[in-house]
Amino acid sequence: MLTRDKNELLCRIEGDAPMGQMMRRYWLPALTSGDLEAGGAPRRVRLLGEDLVAFRSPDGKVGLVDEYCPHRGASLMLARNEDCGLRCIYHGWAIDAEGTVVETPAEPPESKLKERVRSTAYPVHELGGVVWAYMGPAGEEPRLPDFEFTGMPADHIMIMRSREECNWAQCQEGVIDSAHSNYLHSNGIKPKEGLAVTHVGEKLQFGRPSNDGAPKLEVETQPYGFRYAALRKPLQNPEQNRYVRVTLYVAPCFGIIPAPKGLGMMQFFVPIDDTHTMFYYVFWSYDKPFDQQTRDQYAFNHGLRVGVDMDENFRKIRTRDNNWMQDREAMKRGETFSGIFGINVEDFAVQESMGPVFDRSKEHLGASDLAVIHFRRLMLDAVERFSSEGALPPGLNTDFDYGKLRGAEGMVPHSQPWQSVLGEGVPKAAAE
């Protein structure tokens, strides 16, 4: 458990909150490239508690600026998208992608007002179908997080999203909690030999060669954050082998998880503000493009269909107000463990059910929470050193290759370290 002060330090990201100030040193996902049409309508983006608008000018350049016009505060969501930038419909002020006020047509010709006024604007970069934003001090941008998917062709990438109605940390902790999958997701993840994905009616079912609901966790700190292994007894030959799943936490808000053969998978938990998070689920295919049927199947299975499970702004139809549409009759009939439709909606439900910002002073942690504990210690230590010493945050203070970060799963003999599932030998610390 955490004290209330530590909990606030971990969770709060708005304004001058230390965690938010530290997160501003990273490149963060703001939206996807496909959200923006050249010369089209701006899109609202709320990120780290700031109201922004993103737009793609007629020549294709992307901008991310303060939503409110620096003249009288009218929303630039309503602005015209012109060659010069966004033109406010109130008095015609034009603001470009760098935040420069390029025209103030309602002012006298001799006015110097536009030279004295700027709008807040943040650097952006498009990579892997994502628009990444840097909100930290000017000129201190770190290297871009060129994860493996960012080097894939566009048709080999699938990105799904949903807005979560709770703090980023309780969302992030879900992806580094392996034990819950045996219970919460027991309808979508079944113990069976092999790791194949199969169709059961309309739904996908993920195979796992173990029914061990109490995995042993081992954690290793890494330059990017940490990785952990969930070690389970397999269905066959448990005296010889361990079933291993390795998940990566990449600071500040990314998780890379084991994927079915031929795929890669990772999740983002981007803070909208203190009490809301934008969840991204990214899949990439090594061998072939995703066809539309596959994209539709995954969106259905995870409860992430725009226009069905969510509106166009990714706000879910299954919420606290309707108890996430839990079907207790289906639970009684033994058709479902959770009663909630969609693998990711199951996650959203339990995370949101904790409240907007969970008070961790009330919890009681166990052995299955080892990775969650490590996450909290890592980020709290980092933010305290960042605030007191100006220390660089995790992942920015050392060199590593984002493109080589992968999750993994498989059988490992007891005589070998679990790292061998990643293609590694005995780690240095274990060999000494």
C-alpha positions in Angstrom: 0.0 0.0 0.0 1.0 3.7 -0.4 0.5 6.6 1.9 -2.0 9.1 0.7 0.8 11.6 0.0 2.7 9.0 -2.1 -0.5 8.1 -3.9 -1.1 11.7 -4.9 2.5 12.0 -6.1 2.1 8.9 -8.2 -1.2 9.7 -9.7 -1.6 13.5 -10.2 -0.3 14.9 -13.5 -2.1 18.2 -13.9 -0.6 21.7 -13.6 2.6 21.7 -11.5 2.2 18.2 -10.2 5.7 16.6 -10.2 4.6 13.4 -12.1 3.0 15.5 -14.9 6.1 17.7 -15.1 8.2 14.6 -15.4 6.0 13.1 -18.1 6.3 16.2 -20.1 9.9 15.2 -20.7 8.8 12.3 -22.9 7.2 12.1 -26.3 3.5 11.1 -25.6 0.8 9.9 -28.0 -1.6 12.7 -28.7 -3.8 11.0 -31.4 -3.4 9.0 -34.6 -2.3 10.3 -38.0 -5.6 9.0 -39.4 -7.6 11.4 -37.1 -6.4 14.4 -39.1 -7.3 15.3 -42.7 -5.2 17.8 -44.7 -7.2 21.0 -44.6 -9.9 19.3 -42.5 -11.6 19.9 -39.2 -9.3 20.3 -36.1 -9.6 17.6 -33.4 -9.7 18.2 -29.6 -6.9 16.7 -27.6 -6.8 16.8 -23.9 -3.3 15.8 -22.6 -1.8 16.1 -19.1 -4.8 18.3 -18.2 -4.4 20.8 -21.1 -7.1 21.5 -23.7 -5.5 21.5 -27.1 -6.5 21.2 -30.7 -4.6 19.2 -33.4 -4.9 20.0 -37.1 -3.3 19.1 -40.4 -2.8 22.1 -42.6 -3.7 21.9 -46.3 0.0 21.1 -47.1 0.0 18.2 -44.7 1.8 19.7 -41.7 0.5 18.8 -38.3 0.1 21.3 -35.5 -0.9 21.0 -31.8 -1.9 24.3 -30.2 -3.8 25.7 -27.2 -7.5 25.2 -27.9 -8.4 28.8 -26.9 -7.6 31.7 -29.2 -5.1 34.0 -27.6 -7.3 37.0 -28.5 -10.6 36.4 -26.6 -10.5 32.7 -25.9 -12.9 31.4 -28.5 -12.3 27.7 -29.2 -10.1 27.0 -32.2 -12.0 23.7 -32.6 -14.3 26.0 -34.6 -11.5 27.5 -36.6 -11.1 27.5 -40.3 -8.1 25.4 -41.4 -6.2 27.5 -44.0 -2.8 27.6 -45.5 -1.6 30.1 -42.8 -2.9 27.9 -40.0 -6.0 28.0 -37.9 -8.2 31.1 -38.4 -10.4 31.9 -35.5 -14.0 32.4 -36.7 -14.6 35.2 -34.0 -12.2 37.9 -35.3 -10.2 36.2 -37.9 -6.9 35.8 -36.0 -4.7 33.2 -37.7 -2.3 31.0 -35.6 0.2 28.7 -37.3 1.5 25.3 -36.1 4.3 27.0 -34.1 1.9 29.1 -32.2 2.8 32.3 -34.1 0.0 34.8 -34.6 0.4 35.5 -38.3 -2.7 37.7 -38.9 -4.9 40.0 -36.8 -7.2 41.4 -39.5 -9.5 43.3 -37.2 -6.6 45.4 -36.0 -5.3 48.6 -37.7 -2.7 47.9 -40.4 0.0 49.5 -38.3 -0.7 47.3 -35.2 2.2 45.4 -33.8 -0.1 43.3 -31.6 0.6 40.0 -33.5 4.3 40.5 -32.8 3.8 40.5 -29.0 1.4 37.6 -28.7 1.9 33.9 -29.1 -0.2 30.8 -28.6 1.0 27.7 -26.8 2.1 25.2 -29.3 4.0 21.9 -28.9 6.4 20.0 -31.2 4.8 17.0 -32.9 6.2 14.1 -34.9 4.3 11.4 -36.8 5.7 7.9 -36.3 4.0 4.5 -36.8 0.6 6.1 -37.5 0.7 8.0 -34.2 1.1 11.7 -33.7 3.6 12.1 -30.8 3.8 15.3 -28.8 6.5 16.8 -26.6 5.3 19.2 -23.9 8.5 19.8 -22.0 11.0 22.6 -22.0 11.9 23.9 -25.5 15.0 22.5 -27.1 15.2 19.5 -24.7 13.2 16.9 -26.8 14.5 13.4 -26.2 14.9 10.8 -29.0 11.7 9.5 -30.4 10.3 6.2 -29.0 10.7 4.2 -32.2 9.1 1.1 -31.0 9.1 -1.9 -33.3 5.7 -1.2 -34.7 6.8 2.2 -35.9 9.0 0.6 -38.6 6.1 -1.5 -40.0 4.1 -0.7 -43.1 0.9 1.2 -42.3 -1.3 -1.8 -43.3 0.6 -4.0 -40.9 -0.5 -1.9 -37.9 -3.8 -1.9 -36.1 -4.5 0.7 -33.4 -7.6 0.6 -31.2 -8.5 3.1 -28.6 -10.9 3.9 -25.7 -11.3 6.5 -23.1 -11.0 5.3 -19.5 -12.8 7.2 -16.7 -10.0 6.9 -14.1 -6.4 7.8 -13.3 -3.6 6.6 -15.6 -1.7 4.7 -12.8 -4.6 2.3 -12.1 -4.9 1.6 -15.8 -1.1 1.1 -16.2 -1.1 -1.3 -13.3 -3.5 -3.6 -15.1 -1.0 -4.5 -17.9 1.7 -5.5 -15.4 -0.7 -7.7 -13.4 -0.5 -11.2 -14.9 -2.5 -13.1 -12.3 -5.8 -11.4 -13.1 -6.0 -12.9 -16.6 -6.8 -16.3 -15.1 -9.9 -14.9 -13.5 -11.2 -11.7 -15.2 -10.4 -12.9 -18.7 -11.1 -16.6 -18.2 -13.7 -16.7 -21.0 -11.2 -15.3 -23.6 -8.1 -17.1 -22.3 -8.4 -20.8 -22.0 -5.9 -23.5 -20.7 -5.0 -25.7 -23.7 -1.9 -27.1 -25.3 -0.3 -24.6 -27.7 -0.6 -20.9 -28.0 -3.0 -20.7 -31.0 -5.8 -18.1 -31.4 -9.1 -19.9 -32.3 -12.6 -18.8 -33.2 -15.4 -19.8 -30.8 -18.6 -18.6 -32.5 -18.1 -14.9 -33.1 -15.3 -14.5 -30.5 -11.6 -15.1 -30.4 -10.1 -17.4 -27.8 -6.5 -17.3 -26.8 -4.8 -20.5 -25.8 -2.5 -20.8 -22.8 -0.8 -24.1 -21.9 -1.4 -23.6 -18.1 -4.3 -23.4 -15.7 -2.0 -22.0 -12.9 -3.9 -19.1 -11.3 -1.1 -18.2 -8.9 2.0 -17.4 -11.0 5.3 -16.6 -9.4 6.7 -13.3 -10.5 10.3 -12.2 -11.0 11.2 -8.6 -11.9 14.3 -7.1 -13.5 15.0 -3.4 -13.6 15.9 -2.3 -17.2 17.1 1.0 -18.8 13.6 1.6 -20.1 11.8 0.7 -16.9 11.5 -3.0 -16.1 10.5 -6.4 -17.3 8.9 -9.2 -15.3 8.3 -12.9 -15.8 5.1 -14.7 -14.7 6.2 -18.3 -14.1 3.4 -20.9 -14.2 3.1 -24.6 -13.9 2.3 -26.0 -17.4 -0.4 -28.5 -18.2 2.1 -31.0 -19.3 5.5 -32.0 -17.7 5.5 -29.4 -14.9 8.4 -31.3 -13.2 10.6 -30.5 -16.3 9.3 -27.1 -17.6 7.9 -23.7 -16.6 5.5 -21.8 -18.7 6.9 -18.2 -18.9 5.3 -15.0 -19.9 7.5 -11.9 -20.0 5.9 -8.4 -20.0 7.7 -5.1 -20.3 6.9 -1.8 -18.6 8.4 1.1 -20.6 8.3 4.4 -18.9 6.3 6.4 -18.6 3.0 4.8 -19.8 3.7 1.8 -22.1 3.3 -1.9 -21.7 4.6 -4.6 -24.2 2.9 -7.9 -23.7 3.4 -11.4 -25.2 1.6 -11.8 -28.5 0.3 -14.7 -30.6 2.6 -16.0 -33.3 3.3 -13.6 -36.1 2.1 -10.5 -34.1 3.4 -7.9 -31.7 1.3 -6.2 -29.1 1.6 -3.2 -26.8 -0.6 -0.8 -24.9 -0.4 2.9 -24.0 -2.1 4.6 -21.0 -1.8 8.3 -21.8 -3.0 10.7 -19.1 -5.8 12.9 -20.3 -6.0 14.5 -16.9 -6.0 13.4 -13.3 -9.1 11.3 -13.7 -9.2 10.2 -17.3 -6.9 8.1 -19.5 -6.7 7.4 -23.2 -6.0 3.7 -23.8 -4.3 2.6 -27.0 -4.0 -1.0 -28.1 -1.5 -1.5 -30.9 -1.1 -4.7 -32.9 1.5 -5.2 -35.6 1.8 -8.1 -38.1 5.3 -9.3 -39.1 4.2 -11.4 -42.1 1.2 -9.8 -43.8 -1.2 -6.8 -43.8 -4.3 -6.9 -41.6 -7.4 -7.4 -43.7 -10.6 -5.7 -42.7 -12.1 -8.9 -41.4 -9.3 -9.3 -39.0 -9.5 -5.7 -37.8 -13.2 -6.1 -37.3 -12.8 -9.4 -35.4 -10.3 -7.9 -33.0 -12.3 -4.8 -32.4 -15.4 -7.0 -31.7 -13.5 -9.3 -29.4 -12.0 -6.5 -27.3 -15.2 -4.4 -27.1 -13.5 -1.6 -29.0 -15.8 -0.9 -32.0 -16.3 2.7 -32.8 -20.0 3.5 -33.3 -21.0 0.3 -31.4 -19.0 0.0 -28.2 -17.9 3.7 -28.2 -18.8 7.0 -29.8 -16.6 8.8 -32.2 -14.7 10.3 -29.3 -14.0 6.9 -27.8 -16.4 7.3 -24.9 -17.8 3.8 -24.0 -21.4 2.8 -23.8 -20.6 0.4 -20.9 -20.0 2.6 -17.9 -20.2 2.8 -14.1 -23.8 4.2 -14.6 -25.0 1.0 -16.2 -22.6 -1.3 -14.3 -20.7 -1.9 -17.5 -23.8 -3.8 -18.8 -22.8 -6.8 -16.7 -25.0 -9.8 -17.5 -25.6 -11.7 -14.2 -28.0 -14.1 -15.8 -25.3 -15.3 -18.1 -23.0 -15.6 -15.1 -25.6 -17.8 -13.4 -25.8 -20.0 -16.5 -22.0 -20.5 -16.5 -21.6 -18.8 -19.8 -19.2 -16.1 -18.5 -17.1 -15.5 -15.5 -17.2 -11.7 -15.4 -20.5 -11.1 -17.1 -18.9 -8.3 -19.1 -18.5 -8.2 -22.9 -15.1 -7.6 -24.4 -11.6 -8.4 -23.0 -10.6 -4.8 -22.7 -14.0 -3.7 -21.3 -13.4 -6.2 -18.5 -10.2 -4.3 -17.7 -11.9 -1.0 -17.9 -14.7 -2.1 -15.6 -12.4 -3.2 -12.8 -10.1 -0.2 -13.1 -12.9 2.3 -13.3 -14.8 0.6 -10.5 -11.9 1.7 -8.1 -13.0 5.3 -8.5 -11.4 8.2 -10.4 -8.3 8.0 -8.3 -8.0 5.0 -6.0 -6.8 5.6 -2.5 -4.0 3.0 -2.3 -3.6 3.4 1.5 -6.7 1.1 1.7 -5.3 -1.8 -0.3 -3.6 -5.0 0.9 -1.0 -6.3 -1.6 0.2 -9.9 -2.0 2.9 -11.9 -3.9 1.0 -11.6 -7.1 1.4 -7.8 -7.0 5.2 -7.8 -7.2 5.3 -6.1 -10.6 2.8 -3.4 -9.5 4.9 -2.7 -6.4 8.0 -2.4 -8.6 6.3 0.0 -10.9 5.3 2.3 -8.0 8.7 2.2 -6.4 10.4 2.9 -9.8 8.2 5.9 -10.7 8.1 7.4 -7.2 11.8 7.2 -6.8 12.2 8.7 -10.3 9.8 11.6 -9.7 11.4 12.4 -6.4 14.9 12.6 -7.9 13.5 14.5 -10.9 11.9 17.1 -8.5 14.8 17.4 -6.1 17.9 16.9 -8.3 16.7 17.5 -11.8 17.6 13.8 -12.6 16.6 12.5 -16.0 13.5 10.2 -15.9 13.7 6.4 -16.6 14.4 5.6 -20.3 15.8 9.1 -20.9 18.9 8.7 -18.8 20.5 5.8 -20.7 20.7 4.3 -24.2 18.7 1.3 -25.4 17.0 0.3 -28.6 13.2 0.8 -28.4 12.8 -1.3 -31.6 14.2 -4.4 -29.9 11.8 -4.4 -27.0 9.4 -7.4 -27.2 7.3 -9.5 -24.8 7.6 -13.2 -25.1 6.1 -16.5 -23.8 7.0 -20.1 -24.0 8.2 -23.2 -22.2 11.5 -23.0 -20.4 13.2 -26.0 -18.7 13.8 -25.6 -14.9 17.5 -25.9 -15.7 17.4 -22.7 -17.7 16.8 -19.0 -16.7 13.4 -17.6 -17.7 15.3 -15.0 -19.8 16.0 -17.7 -22.3 12.4 -17.3 -23.6 13.6 -14.0 -24.9 16.5 -15.6 -26.7 18.9 -14.6 -23.9 21.3 -16.8 -21.9 22.0 -16.6 -18.2 21.8 -12.9 -17.1 25.0 -11.5 -15.6 23.6 -11.2 -12.1 22.5 -14.9 -12.1 25.9 -16.1 -13.5 28.0 -14.4 -10.8 
